[in-house]
Structure formats: structure tokens, C-alpha cells
Amino acid sequence: MKYLFSIIFIIYLKSSCAQLTITNGASPASLVATLLGGGVTASNVTFQGVFNSSAVYQVGAFSAVGTVSTNLGMNNGVVMCTGKTSDIPLALATFPGSSNFSSSGLTSTCSNGEIRQGGSCPVYINDVDVLAGAQNYYNAAVLEFDFIPNNTNVSFNYVFGSEEYDQTGSFAINYNCSTYNDKFGFIISGTGIAGGQGYTADGRNIAVLSNGSQVSINSVNDGVVGASGGSPSAANCSSANPAWINNSPSSDFKGAINGIQFNGNTKVLTASQSGLIAGSTYHIKLIVTDVNDGAYDSGVFLQAGSFSSPTILPITLLGFNGNCKNNGIDLTWQTASETNNELFTIERSIDGINFIAIGQINGSVSTSTLKSYYFSDANPISGINYYRLKQKDLDGTLTVHNIISVDTPCNDINSVNEISIYPNPINSSFTLDLNLNVISEIGIIITNSLGQEIKTISNKSFEKGLQLISIDTENFSSGIYLVKTIINNKIITNKIIKL
């Protein structure tokens, strides 16, 4: 079952100047619960590493606001690191290069839970060893759990950062392209997974770049070969990322983020795995580790709500609208993408329950570009007409989409003459554009792909004419949402995509 998110604030760290807050003390199960999005449940959560040893943690919850949130690319989630989570926030007035973030307090004591390969009390974990490339590893943190996907795919968003990246200032260091190559891995195992990489249960590391390179300092950096660490050389970067070119930054590298201690961070990266069996149990293991030294630390930010197994629809329908005209009812719709889409059948009903087909429009088969469609019902009934789209795949699979209603005859009974949403897909907000025929009461309900209400805007009176309503979606997770616009007790539904 999906864990309920209930956090007892055992330790609370907040800098009055910082815009990144780390909260320690929540159980690993509660932390995983914050990561879960739609279509996936989790169980059997465990964490290996330092967890509440003299108030020191290697995993905790984070929240970001302002410029930190904007630059990091996420507002909240779980953070894991090879040092103390409490050391990650940095006051905004403090440049990351003016201080160093090291693993002080995480040296081997044989009782604090530290994971390291050597020392007086070594802890050997096969998957950490494989991720580190059979090199010495230090201060590893491992969060793992079982999960069941509702569909055949799973994905999540993350940002990798490190103190070993190129840093100028009074504490200048640069471990780029050295053998001190800290890494992050996301190991998935289960039915149908064949990693062939040496991980437990033939697991597969899906935290990789688009060219298949593992996520590490040497595969993602600013292109400057360092002078620190072990044997720095451009060859170390080339072997970690074949696409890396000396003195050219990686396209995945963002750089330092003001308010975060790490000298550099990646952009928001997405790990994904397809070909899963819906309803089967899989295992996931998230690992971040220092490699070949434990002096300077690395970490990973995992976005809340992004670990998901969303339904993959044959089309991404952005909107379905009907407008009453003197010569009938014009139906229009748009798709953002289509996969094996053979055709649309337009259906009409007088009661919203029993539908008959009134026409067909060929689909675009497979496309990732915006497509617009039009159909005119020249013989609508008098009164309320209900319409829906039935989409057919090349293999015959049918998908029925949302229902809309249009009144006839065409007069002021139609409250709205036109409605549109832009931009779509969206980032932090969108605008609802309405052209009202009469003074209208308007309310808005936004639901996610599971039908859960995410945002509600209470009824408000609007004057006749063009009205623009701006809606904030900054805290929405990536995914598909339905925007239900209620105009004088009638509902118009549109679909939006949050990037």
C-alpha cells in the first residue's frame, strides 16, 4: 500500500537567509511516500547509511523557494548525500566557492552506520561496489524499496550535485576528470529487467545520460580538467562519457546554484524504464557514493511526486470544444502527440449517456507535433447536445475521451463563445482565455490523472466580453491534468500538460 506522508519534525534546520530548507528525522518510509506520483505503490523501504547518529543524517526532506527553487528546477522532495544533509543549505549571500563541504563527522566509527569499503569496519555492498567501478567507495547512502507499477513504464526526476566540481575563490578545488569520481545510481530489478552490469538480481542502472553514460562528476561537468584529486586527465572524462569533449561543458551541467553548497549541479534529469509488467513487483535502489576519497561530498535531489507509472495514452488530447453556429455546431480539438492513431469517431447524445456516431476523422498515425482537428455537426438537436471523441488505434484498441455539451439554438443561452488555454504544455502558470456572451459565474477545478482535485478556484462573477484568468501551477508535479471550467453551472473540460 502507499505510505501515508506523516513527518514528525525531530530535527529542523532553517537558515534565515537561505531559500533551501532541509528537514531531518522523517522515517525512510515517509520520505519515499513523498516521492510517489501516480500509478505506483511502494513497500519494504530501507535505508543504509548514517541516520540519526548524534543528530547526523545522510537523507532528509528538502523544500526550496524563490531563486533556489527556480534554478534547481524543483520545489521539494528527498535529498541524499555523502555528507551531512544539514550542511547542504547555504545562505544566499555566501558564494559556494567561499567554503568547502566535507564529510567531517562521517569518519568510520563502526557504530554510526557509515558505508565504506575500507577502514577498521568496512561494509561491502555489491551494488555500491559495481556503481563505483570496483574503486574504493566512502560515505555511501542507499535508499531502496519494492514497488508495483500500474502500467508498463516508470520514471522519476532528479538533480545530481557535488562539492568536487570546479570551484574558484579562497577554497579553490577542481576534481573534474580525476579518479575521484563521485556517482549516483538508480538500480531497478525484477521481471523482464536484464541489466548485465553486475548489479544484484541482474539489476539495471537507469540514472544515465541520453548516450548511456552513468551520472558522475566525470560525465557531467563544465569541461575544465581539474588539478585536484587523483591523476586528473581529459581521458578520465572521455572514458566516463564518450561524448565529452575537453574544454566543452556537458549539456546536462547547470553549474553552481546560489543557496546550495555544492560547487556544481546537473540540470533536472529524468530516469525511466519501459517494458515493465503492470501489477508485478519490482525493486529499486538509489545510491550516491564518494569514489576513491571521502573528503568532499556529493548528493542528489529527488523530486517529490515524480516517481510514477503514468498511463501512456495513444494520444495526448489538449482540448475538445464545441461552438454553436447558425449552420450547426463546430467541434474542434488538438493533440500534442499521437501514437498509432488511426481515426477519431465523433459521437453525439441527447442525455450524456447513450451515444451514436455522427462522423469520423482520420488521425495522424504517429506524430509528436501539435495537430488540430475540426468537425461540423450540421444537424444538432434543439436543446443540449452532448459530444465525445472515441479514438481508435491501428490495432483496433478504442479509447473514449471526455464529454462536452453545447446548447442550441444559438443565442445568449451559450455563456461562452470561445475558450482557450495557453501556453500548453505549461511551466509555472497558464492563462484561461474566455470570450463571454453574458455576465457569468465561473469556477475552476483542476484534477490530476487519478481524478484527485489539485486546485479549486471558487465561483466568481465576470463581465461580458474577453476575460483572462491566470492560474499558478508552480507546485504542480509533471504530468497531465484536466481543467474543468464551470460557467453558469455548465462544465467545459480541457487537458493541460505540466512539464
C-alpha positions in Angstrom: 0.0 0.0 0.0 1.1 3.6 -0.5 2.5 5.1 2.6 0.8 8.0 4.3 3.0 11.0 4.5 3.4 11.8 8.1 6.6 13.5 9.3 7.5 14.3 12.9 9.9 17.1 12.9 12.6 15.6 15.0 15.3 18.0 13.8 14.5 21.2 11.9 17.2 23.2 10.2 16.4 26.5 8.6 18.7 29.4 7.8 17.0 32.8 7.9 18.8 33.8 4.8 18.7 30.6 2.8 15.9 29.5 0.4 16.7 25.8 0.8 15.4 24.0 3.9 16.4 20.6 5.0 14.2 18.7 7.4 15.7 15.6 9.1 14.1 12.9 11.2 11.3 11.5 8.9 11.3 7.8 8.5 12.6 6.4 5.2 9.1 5.1 4.5 7.7 8.7 4.9 10.4 10.0 2.7 9.6 7.5 -0.1 5.9 8.4 0.2 6.8 12.0 -0.8 8.4 10.7 -4.0 5.5 8.7 -5.2 3.4 10.0 -8.0 0.5 8.4 -9.9 0.3 4.8 -10.8 2.8 3.3 -8.3 2.7 1.9 -4.8 5.7 1.1 -2.6 6.6 -1.2 0.3 9.6 -2.6 2.3 11.5 0.6 2.5 15.0 0.5 3.9 17.9 3.0 4.2 21.6 2.2 4.7 23.9 4.9 5.8 24.2 7.4 8.7 20.7 8.1 10.1 20.4 9.9 13.3 23.8 9.2 14.7 24.5 12.1 17.0 21.9 14.1 15.0 23.7 13.4 11.7 21.7 12.3 8.7 22.6 11.3 5.1 18.9 11.5 3.9 16.2 14.0 4.6 13.4 16.1 3.1 14.1 19.3 1.3 12.0 22.3 0.2 13.1 25.2 -1.9 11.6 28.6 -2.7 12.5 31.7 -4.7 15.6 31.6 -6.9 16.8 28.3 -5.4 13.6 26.6 -6.5 13.8 28.2 -9.9 17.4 27.3 -10.5 17.2 23.8 -9.0 14.1 23.1 -11.1 12.0 21.6 -8.3 10.3 22.8 -5.1 10.5 19.8 -2.7 11.4 16.2 -2.4 14.1 14.0 -0.8 17.8 14.7 -0.7 20.6 12.1 -0.2 24.2 12.9 0.2 27.6 11.5 1.1 28.0 14.1 3.9 25.6 15.7 6.4 22.3 16.8 4.9 22.3 19.7 7.3 25.4 21.2 5.5 23.7 21.4 2.1 21.8 24.8 2.5 23.9 27.9 2.0 23.0 31.5 2.8 22.2 33.4 -0.4 24.9 36.0 0.4 27.6 33.3 0.6 29.2 32.2 -2.7 29.7 28.4 -2.8 33.4 28.9 -3.5 34.0 30.6 -0.2 33.6 27.4 1.8 34.0 23.7 1.4 31.5 20.9 2.2 33.4 17.9 3.6 32.5 14.7 5.4 33.5 15.8 8.8 31.8 13.7 11.4 31.3 10.8 9.0 34.6 9.1 9.5 34.4 5.4 10.4 33.3 4.8 14.0 32.0 1.3 13.5 28.7 2.3 15.1 27.2 5.3 13.1 26.0 3.2 10.1 28.6 4.6 7.7 29.1 2.6 4.4 32.7 2.5 3.3 34.7 -0.2 1.6 37.8 0.1 3.8 38.8 1.2 7.3 38.5 -0.7 10.6 34.9 -1.7 10.0 34.3 -2.0 6.2 30.8 -2.5 4.8 30.6 -4.3 1.5 27.5 -3.8 -0.7 27.8 -5.3 -4.1 25.7 -2.6 -5.9 27.7 0.2 -4.4 30.9 -1.6 -5.5 29.6 -2.1 -9.1 28.5 1.6 -9.3 31.9 2.8 -8.0 33.6 0.8 -10.8 35.3 -1.5 -8.3 37.1 1.5 -6.9 37.2 2.4 -3.2 33.9 3.9 -2.0 33.2 6.1 1.0 30.1 7.6 2.8 27.6 5.8 0.6 23.8 6.3 1.1 21.4 3.7 -0.1 17.6 4.1 -0.2 15.7 1.1 -1.5 12.2 -0.3 -1.7 9.8 -2.6 -3.6 7.2 -1.0 -5.9 4.3 -2.1 -8.1 3.6 -0.1 -11.3 0.1 0.2 -12.7 1.5 0.4 -16.2 4.5 -0.7 -18.2 6.7 2.3 -17.5 8.2 4.1 -14.6 10.2 7.4 -14.3 11.5 10.0 -11.9 13.3 13.3 -11.9 16.5 14.2 -10.1 19.4 16.6 -9.8 23.0 15.4 -9.0 25.4 17.9 -7.3 28.9 17.8 -5.9 31.4 19.8 -3.9 34.1 18.2 -6.1 33.1 20.3 -9.1 35.2 23.2 -10.4 35.3 25.9 -7.7 37.1 29.2 -7.7 37.6 31.5 -4.7 39.6 31.2 -1.5 38.9 27.4 -1.3 39.6 26.6 -5.0 39.4 22.9 -5.9 38.5 21.0 -9.1 38.2 17.2 -9.2 36.8 17.1 -12.7 38.3 14.3 -14.8 40.2 12.7 -11.8 39.9 9.2 -10.5 37.9 10.8 -7.6 34.7 10.4 -9.5 31.6 10.5 -7.2 28.5 8.8 -8.7 24.7 8.4 -8.4 22.8 5.3 -9.5 19.2 4.2 -9.7 19.2 0.4 -9.9 16.0 -1.4 -10.9 15.5 -5.1 -10.9 12.6 -7.5 -11.4 10.7 -9.4 -14.1 11.9 -8.5 -17.6 14.9 -6.5 -16.4 18.3 -7.7 -17.8 21.0 -5.3 -16.8 24.1 -7.4 -17.5 26.1 -4.9 -15.4 26.8 -7.0 -12.3 24.2 -5.5 -10.1 22.2 -7.7 -7.7 19.3 -9.7 -9.3 20.7 -8.6 -12.7 19.5 -5.0 -12.0 20.0 -2.1 -14.4 21.2 1.4 -13.7 18.6 3.8 -15.2 20.2 7.0 -13.9 22.1 7.6 -17.1 22.6 10.3 -19.7 21.0 10.2 -23.1 24.1 8.5 -24.5 24.1 5.8 -21.8 26.9 7.3 -19.6 26.5 6.9 -15.9 25.8 10.1 -13.9 29.0 11.2 -12.3 31.4 14.1 -12.0 33.4 12.9 -15.0 30.4 12.5 -17.3 28.7 15.8 -16.4 30.9 18.9 -15.8 31.8 22.3 -17.0 34.5 21.0 -19.4 37.5 22.2 -17.4 40.0 19.4 -16.5 40.9 19.8 -12.8 44.2 19.9 -10.9 42.8 18.2 -7.8 42.1 14.6 -6.9 43.7 11.5 -8.3 45.5 11.7 -11.7 43.3 14.3 -13.4 43.3 13.8 -17.1 40.9 14.5 -20.0 41.0 10.8 -20.7 39.1 10.1 -17.4 36.2 12.2 -18.7 36.3 10.7 -22.1 36.1 7.2 -20.7 33.2 8.2 -18.4 31.3 9.9 -21.2 32.3 9.2 -24.8 30.5 12.4 -25.9 32.6 14.6 -23.5 34.9 17.0 -25.3 37.8 18.6 -23.5 37.0 22.2 -22.6 33.3 21.9 -23.6 30.7 21.8 -20.9 28.3 18.9 -20.8 24.8 19.9 -22.0 23.5 18.3 -18.7 25.6 20.6 -16.5 23.9 23.6 -14.9 26.7 24.9 -12.6 26.6 26.2 -9.1 23.2 27.2 -7.7 23.1 30.1 -5.3 21.8 28.9 -1.9 23.2 25.3 -2.3 26.6 24.4 -1.0 27.6 22.2 -4.0 30.0 23.7 -6.4 28.0 22.4 -9.4 24.7 20.7 -10.1 23.2 19.0 -13.1 20.0 20.2 -14.8 16.9 18.3 -13.9 17.5 14.8 -15.3 14.9 12.0 -15.8 15.4 8.3 -15.3 12.9 6.0 -16.9 12.3 2.3 -17.6 9.8 0.8 -20.0 8.8 -2.8 -20.7 7.6 -3.5 -17.2 4.7 -5.8 -16.4 1.8 -3.9 -14.8 1.0 -5.2 -11.4 4.3 -7.0 -10.9 6.6 -6.3 -8.0 10.0 -4.6 -8.8 12.8 -3.4 -6.6 14.6 -0.1 -6.8 17.8 1.0 -5.2 19.0 4.6 -5.1 22.7 5.0 -4.4 25.0 8.1 -4.0 28.6 7.5 -3.1 32.1 9.1 -2.9 34.6 7.3 -5.0 38.3 6.9 -4.1 38.1 9.6 -1.4 35.7 10.8 1.3 36.9 14.4 1.6 34.4 16.3 -0.5 30.7 15.4 -0.8 28.1 14.8 -3.4 24.4 14.5 -3.3 21.2 14.0 -5.2 17.8 15.8 -5.1 14.8 13.6 -5.9 11.7 15.5 -6.9 8.5 14.9 -4.9 5.7 13.1 -6.8 7.9 12.3 -9.8 8.4 8.6 -9.2 5.4 7.5 -11.2 4.0 5.0 -13.7 1.6 7.1 -15.7 -0.9 5.6 -18.2 0.5 6.0 -21.7 -2.4 7.1 -23.9 -2.3 6.7 -27.7 -2.9 10.4 -28.0 -2.3 13.5 -25.8 -5.6 15.4 -26.1 -5.1 19.1 -25.3 -8.7 20.3 -25.7 -12.1 19.4 -27.1 -14.5 22.3 -27.6 -17.9 22.9 -29.3 -19.3 26.2 -30.5 -22.8 26.8 -31.7 -23.1 28.5 -35.1 -26.0 29.4 -37.3 -25.3 26.5 -39.6 -24.7 23.9 -36.9 -22.2 23.1 -34.1 -18.4 23.3 -34.8 -16.3 20.8 -32.9 -12.6 21.4 -32.6 -9.8 19.5 -30.8 -6.0 19.4 -30.6 -3.4 16.7 -29.8 0.2 17.3 -28.6 1.2 13.8 -29.7 -0.2 10.6 -31.3 1.0 7.0 -31.4 -0.6 4.6 -33.9 -3.7 6.7 -34.0 -5.9 5.5 -36.9 -9.0 7.7 -36.5 -11.4 9.7 -34.4 -15.1 8.9 -34.2 -17.3 11.8 -33.2 -20.3 10.7 -31.1 -23.5 12.6 -30.0 -26.0 12.1 -27.3 -29.2 13.7 -26.0 -28.8 12.5 -22.4 -25.0 12.3 -22.0 -25.3 8.5 -21.6 -26.3 6.9 -24.8 -24.2 8.0 -27.8 -24.4 7.4 -31.6 -21.6 8.0 -34.1 -22.2 11.1 -36.4 -18.8 11.2 -38.2 -15.2 10.2 -38.4 -11.9 12.0 -38.9 -8.6 10.2 -39.8 -5.9 10.5 -37.2 -2.2 11.4 -37.9 -1.0 7.9 -37.0 2.2 8.8 -35.1 3.4 12.3 -34.5 5.0 14.5 -31.8 3.8 17.8 -33.3 0.7 19.8 -32.4 -2.3 18.7 -34.6 -5.7 20.4 -34.9 -8.9 18.8 -36.0 -12.4 20.1 -37.0 -15.8 18.6 -37.5 -19.2 20.3 -38.1 -22.5 18.8 -36.8 -24.9 20.3 -39.4 -28.0 18.7 -37.7 -27.8 19.2 -34.0 -30.9 18.6 -31.9 -32.7 21.5 -30.3 -31.5 21.8 -26.7 -28.4 20.4 -25.1 -26.2 18.3 -27.4 -23.5 16.1 -25.7 -20.4 15.1 -27.7 -17.4 12.8 -27.1 -14.5 11.5 -29.1 -13.7 7.8 -29.5 -10.2 7.2 -30.7 -9.1 4.0 -32.5 -5.6 2.6 -32.6 -4.2 0.8 -35.6 -4.6 -2.5 -33.7 -8.3 -1.7 -33.1 -8.0 -0.6 -29.4 -10.6 2.1 -28.6 -10.2 4.9 -26.1 -13.2 7.2 -25.1 -12.4 10.8 -24.2 -14.2 13.4 -22.2 -17.7 14.6 -22.8 -18.7 18.2 -23.7 -22.1 19.9 -24.1 -23.4 22.6 -26.4 -26.8 24.3 -26.3 -28.9 25.1 -29.4 -30.4 27.2 -30.8 -27.5 29.7 -30.8 -28.4 32.6 -28.5 -27.3 34.0 -25.2 -28.0 30.7 -23.5 -24.4 30.0 -24.5 -22.5 31.8 -21.8 -19.1 31.5 -23.6 -18.4 32.0 -27.2 -14.8 30.9 -27.1 -12.4 29.4 -24.6 -8.6 28.6 -24.9 -5.6 27.8 -22.7 -2.1 29.0 -23.2 0.7 28.1 -23.1 0.2 24.3 -23.3 2.3 22.5 -22.3 2.9 24.7 -19.3 5.7 25.5 -16.8 4.8 27.6 -13.8 1.4 29.0 -14.9 -1.2 29.2 -17.7 -3.9 31.6 -18.8 -7.5 30.8 -19.4 -8.9 32.9 -22.2 -12.7 33.3 -22.3 -15.0 35.3 -24.5 -18.2 35.6 -22.5 -21.6 36.3 -24.2 -23.2 37.3 -20.9 -22.3 38.1 -17.3 -21.2 34.7 -15.9 -20.4 32.9 -12.7 -17.1 31.0 -13.3 -15.4 28.4 -11.1 -12.4 26.2 -11.9 -11.4 22.7 -10.7 -8.1 21.1 -11.7 -7.7 17.4 -11.3 -4.7 15.0 -11.9 -4.7 11.8 -13.9 -6.1 9.9 -10.9 -9.1 12.3 -10.7 -7.8 13.9 -7.5 -8.6 17.6 -7.1 -5.3 19.5 -7.1 -6.6 23.1 -7.3 -10.0 24.7 -6.9 -11.0 28.3 -7.7 -14.4 29.3 -6.2 -17.1 30.9 -8.3 -16.7 34.5 -9.2 -18.7 36.8 -11.3 -17.2 38.1 -14.6 -18.4 40.7 -17.1 -19.4 40.0 -20.7 -16.5 40.1 -23.1 -12.9 38.9 -23.1 -11.7 37.7 -19.7 -8.1 36.4 -18.9 -7.7 34.2 -15.9 -4.1 33.5 -14.8 -3.6 30.2 -12.8 -0.4 29.4 -10.9 0.9 25.8 -11.3 4.3 26.3 -9.8 3.7 23.5 -7.2 2.3 21.0 -9.7 4.3 17.9 -10.4 5.0 17.0 -14.1 2.1 15.2 -15.7 -1.3 15.5 -17.4 -4.2 17.5 -15.7 -7.8 18.2 -16.5 -9.0 21.8 -16.2 -12.8 21.9 -15.6 -14.2 25.4 -16.2 -17.7 25.7 -14.7 -19.5 28.5 -16.5 -23.1 29.2 -15.2 -23.2 25.6 -13.9 -22.0 24.1 -17.2 -18.7 22.3 -17.4 -16.1 22.7 -20.2 -13.1 20.4 -19.8 -9.6 20.9 -21.2 -6.4 19.0 -20.8 -3.0 20.5 -19.9 0.5 19.1 -19.7 2.8 20.3 -16.9 6.5 20.0 -17.9 
